[in-house]
Amino acid sequence: MAPLIIFITTIILSLIFMMVSVRKFYKKELKRKGIYDNFYFKYQSVECPHI
C-alpha cells in the first residue's frame, strides 16, 4: 500500500512541476515577443457581464 501512495504522490508532484514550468516558459516567450504586458492588462480588467 505504501509504494502505491508514494507512486501517486510522485505523479501528482511531477504534474504540478510540469505545469509551473510550462507556464513560466510561455510567459517568458510572451515577454520576449513583447506582447505579455498587452495580454495581462487587457484581460486583467475585464468585468463579467453575468454577475
ZAMARGU-4260 file (C-alpha; in steps of 0.2 Angstrom, whole numbers, plus 5000, padded with zeros to 4 digits):
<rodrens>
0) 5000/5000/5000 | 5014/5012/5004 | 5023/5011/4987 | 5006/5015/4979 | 5004/5031/4989
5) 5022/5036/4985 | 5019/5032/4967 | 5003/5043/4966 | 5012/5057/4976 | 5026/5057/4964
10) 5015/5058/4949 | 5005/5072/4956 | 5021/5082/4961 | 5028/5079/4943 | 5012/5086/4935
15) 5012/5101/4946 | 5030/5104/4942 | 5027/5102/4924 | 5013/5114/4924 | 5023/5128/4933
20) 5037/5125/4921 | 5027/5127/4905 | 5018/5142/4912 | 5035/5151/4916 | 5041/5146/4898
25) 5025/5153/4890 | 5026/5169/4900 | 5045/5171/4895 | 5041/5169/4877 | 5027/5181/4878
30) 5038/5194/4886 | 5052/5190/4873 | 5039/5194/4859 | 5034/5210/4869 | 5015/5205/4870
35) 5014/5199/4888 | 5010/5216/4895 | 4996/5219/4882 | 4988/5202/4887 | 4990/5205/4906
40) 4982/5222/4906 | 4969/5218/4893 | 4962/5203/4902 | 4965/5209/4920 | 4952/5222/4920
45) 4938/5213/4910 | 4922/5213/4920 | 4910/5198/4918 | 4893/5205/4912 | 4884/5189/4920
50) 4887/5195/4938
</rodrens>
